[in-house]
């Protein structure tokens, strides 16, 4: 379990292997029925707990994992971290009944490429799976953008109100910076200071007119900055840009 998978082991067409992780056998059976009927997808295995998920991922080497959150021993967020630490080429989509800001944000930080609810329609689930296999970010819950913004704003307020929280945040940021080994500074190079300000406010869930009022600029100026941010990240929408920025430590 100590080997790290090369990042060139990615989905490139053909039949994609999917690992189903959920502590409820009936849920796994339902997903297995839906996915198994597709000519381009196959269920490579199943797991019902955090440890089982890690073992199955490293054994089956799936292209994608549908990951439940609440499971025995340790949850799906922790399983996501452990799997991607050893098998970074795998793509993981959180599939849960809980549309909460903590799970959305922690899922992003753990490296999940998507977050879906279990009441997602089968066709939407299949569309999301194929999008994730192409490397697209699929945080498509109705409240995803709002939840991300609320969580980040709350963290910022807590850090400002209490020195201990700020110190903890600083320590966490420093440790993350060491792990990235200069990668963050390279990511930031294409951005102006104003673009980074706009990106942070986007991460807080503010609309263009709200960002304009907060930064004392026109709404058209904000729109221009948002357009450039999307271009520089090479993403299609604001949620994708914010997810990428959170995952890489560009916004806190």
Beta strands, then each sheet from edge to edge (+ up, - down):
strand 1: 16-21
strand 2: 41-47
strand 3: 64-67
strand 4: 91-96
strand 5: 114-117
strand 6: 138-139
sheet 1: 2+ 1+ 3+ 4+ 5+ 6+
end
